Amino acid sequence: METHSIHPDLLRRRVRVLVVGCGATGSAVVAGLPYLHQALIAYGHPEGLQVTVMDDDLISPTNCVRQPFSRFECGHYKTVVLVNRLNLFWNLGWEALPEHLSGKEPLDRIDLVIGCVDTRASRAVIRDRTSAWSTVAYVLDIGNTSDSGQFILGEPLNQVNRRSRTRLRTVFELYPESVDGSRLEALAARSSKWRSLNASRSSASDTAGVTRKISYRVGWHSQDWPRLAT
């Protein structure tokens, strides 16, 4: 079994993290990062994490149910409120960017992008901006549905990560439907086709089984068993 080794330079300097999305998932992830920062420092890492949180969403009353915001903060940017709170409590110097990630310009001076977004379009932007000439080392995609979820760590193919057998594939490579709706529709159509085919086969099998049972029972009580059995 092959073992992945973290990029060596990330063990020698501050790890620059960009969190995209500050909703229910993003706010929970960001709130946990100070613990990781403190743990790294405690175990001898020279500088720990430098985190930037990016989202252009404003706090609304509905956000105050599942997200760590109060009604008194409604109308303010989620990133600004959350990052200021963490900086004050943990004595950090993390940054808030109250804007939407867009465009295709490669990201640089970022080591890890944590995607906490809920649309294919947003995931596609992260894919585009961490590929090609980007210097991002890792992309961590986190998402969930009503009854399931996933977290996938990958190394985007770019200036830092070359093609190799051991490179960690990103969510965009493992699950292309996460950024391309047409692929998801094709998968759904294929799945529906297989379900219909299996249902037809099951129905035919059940019918054949019933026929055999009836023939057997009728034949068992008949004087002409060979003819009924065939």
WOQUIHU-V992131 format. One record per residue. PHI is phi in radians with two decimals (none if undefined). OMEGA is omega in whole degrees, -180 to 180 (* if undefined). D_CENTER is the distance of its C-alpha to the mean C-alpha in Angstrom with 1 decimal. Layout:
# WOQUIHU-V992131
<<PHI	OMEGA	D_CENTER> <PHI	OMEGA	D_CENTER>>
This chain:
# WOQUIHU-V992131
<<none	-179	24.6> <-1.50	-178	23.3> <-1.99	177	22.0> <-1.42	176	19.8> <-1.92	-179	21.7> <-1.10	180	20.3> <-0.98	-173	21.8> <-0.99	-176	25.3> <-1.15	179	25.7> <-1.27	177	22.9> <-1.59	-175	25.3> <-1.95	-177	28.2> <-2.58	180	27.1> <-1.10	179	24.9> <-1.63	-176	21.2> <-1.62	-173	20.1> <-2.03	173	16.7> <-2.05	176	15.3> <-1.75	-180	13.0> <-1.80	-178	12.1> <1.87	-178	12.3> <-2.28	177	14.6> <-1.56	-178	14.2> <-1.07	-180	13.8> <-1.29	-177	10.6> <-1.04	-179	11.7> <-1.14	178	15.3> <-1.19	179	14.7> <-1.13	-179	12.9> <-1.07	-179	15.7> <-1.14	179	18.3> <-1.58	-176	17.5> <-1.14	176	17.7> <-1.02	178	21.6> <-1.15	177	21.9> <-1.15	178	20.1> <-1.03	-179	22.4> <-1.13	180	25.4> <-1.13	178	24.7> <-1.05	179	24.5> <-1.10	-178	27.8> <-1.10	-179	29.4> <-1.65	170	28.7> <1.77	176	30.2> <-1.16	-173	27.6> <-1.14	-174	29.7> <-2.43	179	27.7> <1.27	-174	24.4> <-1.86	167	21.6> <-2.14	-170	22.2> <-1.90	171	19.5> <-2.12	-179	19.2> <-1.96	-173	17.3> <-2.17	177	17.0> <-3.02	-179	17.2> <-1.78	-176	20.2> <-1.41	176	20.0> <-1.71	179	23.1> <-1.26	177	23.4> <-2.14	-179	24.8> <-0.97	-180	26.4> <-1.18	179	23.6> <-1.25	-174	21.2> <-1.41	179	23.7> <-1.61	-176	22.8> <-1.91	-177	19.3> <-2.11	-171	19.0> <-1.40	179	21.3> <-2.27	179	23.7> <-1.95	-180	27.3> <-1.11	179	29.3> <-1.23	-179	31.4> <-1.75	-179	28.5> <-1.04	-180	27.9> <1.66	178	28.2> <-1.69	179	27.0> <-1.22	179	23.8> <-1.02	-176	21.0> <-1.08	-177	20.4> <-1.13	-179	24.2> <-1.09	-175	24.8> <-1.19	-178	22.1> <-1.19	176	22.8> <-1.05	180	26.5> <-1.09	-180	26.3> <-1.17	180	24.6> <-1.08	-180	27.0> <-1.17	-176	30.0> <-1.27	-173	29.1> <-1.73	-178	28.0> <1.02	-179	30.2> <-1.86	176	27.4> <-2.21	-178	27.5> <-1.32	-172	23.9> <-2.05	175	23.4> <-2.04	175	22.2> <-2.07	-179	21.6> <-1.39	180	22.1> <-2.61	-177	21.1> <-1.61	176	18.5> <-1.27	-178	16.8> <-2.58	178	18.5> <1.40	-179	20.5> <-2.27	180	20.1> <-1.14	-177	22.0> <-1.04	177	20.5> <-1.36	172	19.4> <-2.34	-176	21.7> <1.01	174	22.7> <-2.29	-180	19.1> <-1.69	-177	18.0> <-2.35	173	14.4> <-1.86	176	12.0> <-1.86	-179	9.4> <-1.58	177	7.3> <-2.11	-175	7.5> <-1.94	-174	8.2> <-2.22	177	8.8> <-2.33	177	10.5> <-1.14	-180	10.6> <-1.06	180	13.3> <-1.18	177	11.6> <-1.15	179	8.9> <-1.12	178	12.1> <-1.14	178	13.9> <-1.06	177	11.7> <-1.01	-176	12.1> <-1.13	-174	15.8> <-1.50	176	16.5> <-1.89	-179	15.3> <-1.81	174	17.1> <0.99	-174	20.9> <-1.58	179	22.9> <-1.18	177	20.2> <-1.98	177	20.7> <-1.22	-178	17.2> <-1.43	-176	17.0> <-2.39	170	13.3> <-2.19	176	9.9> <-1.91	179	7.4> <-1.76	179	3.8> <-2.20	180	3.6> <-2.73	180	4.1> <-2.73	171	7.2> <-1.98	-179	10.3> <-1.18	-177	13.8> <-2.38	178	14.0> <-2.74	179	10.9> <-2.87	-180	7.4> <-2.70	168	5.2> <-2.40	-174	4.9> <-2.29	178	5.9> <-1.71	-179	8.8> <-2.48	176	10.7> <-1.93	-178	13.9> <-1.11	180	14.2> <-1.28	-176	17.6> <-2.77	-178	19.8> <-1.11	-177	22.9> <-1.51	-175	21.8> <-1.87	178	20.0> <-1.52	178	22.4> <-1.14	175	22.2> <-2.80	-178	22.7> <-1.18	-175	22.3> <-1.67	180	20.6> <-1.12	178	18.0> <-1.29	180	14.4> <-1.26	-179	12.7> <-1.45	177	9.6> <-1.04	-178	6.7> <-1.21	178	9.3> <-1.51	-179	11.9> <-1.27	-178	10.7> <-2.30	-178	9.5> <-0.99	-180	11.6> <-1.16	179	11.5> <-1.23	179	8.2> <-2.15	-176	10.8> <-2.25	-178	14.0> <-1.10	-179	15.2> <-1.14	177	18.2> <-1.16	179	16.5> <-1.14	178	15.0> <-1.11	179	18.6> <-1.13	178	20.0> <-1.13	179	18.0> <-1.13	179	19.0> <-1.13	179	22.6> <-1.13	179	22.7> <-1.11	179	21.6> <-1.13	179	24.2> <-1.09	-180	26.8> <-1.16	179	26.3> <-1.12	179	26.5> <-1.13	-180	29.7> <-1.13	180	31.1> <-1.14	178	30.6> <-1.14	179	32.1> <-1.13	180	35.0> <-1.13	180	35.5> <-1.12	180	35.4> <-1.12	179	37.8> <-1.13	179	40.1> <-1.14	179	40.0> <-1.11	180	40.9> <-1.10	180	43.7> <-1.11	180	45.1> <-1.12	178	45.0> <-1.11	180	46.9> <-1.07	-180	49.4> <-1.11	-180	50.0> <-1.11	-180	50.6> <-1.13	-180	53.0> <-1.07	-179	54.8> <-1.12	-178	55.2> <-1.17	178	56.5> <-1.12	-179	58.9> <-1.14	-179	60.0> <-1.10	-178	60.6> <-1.73	-178	63.2> <-1.77	176	64.7> <-1.38	-176	67.7> <-1.99	-173	66.0> <-0.99	-178	62.8> <-1.01	-178	62.4> <-1.22	179	62.3> <-1.15	-178	59.8> <-1.13	-178	57.5> <-1.53	*	57.2>>
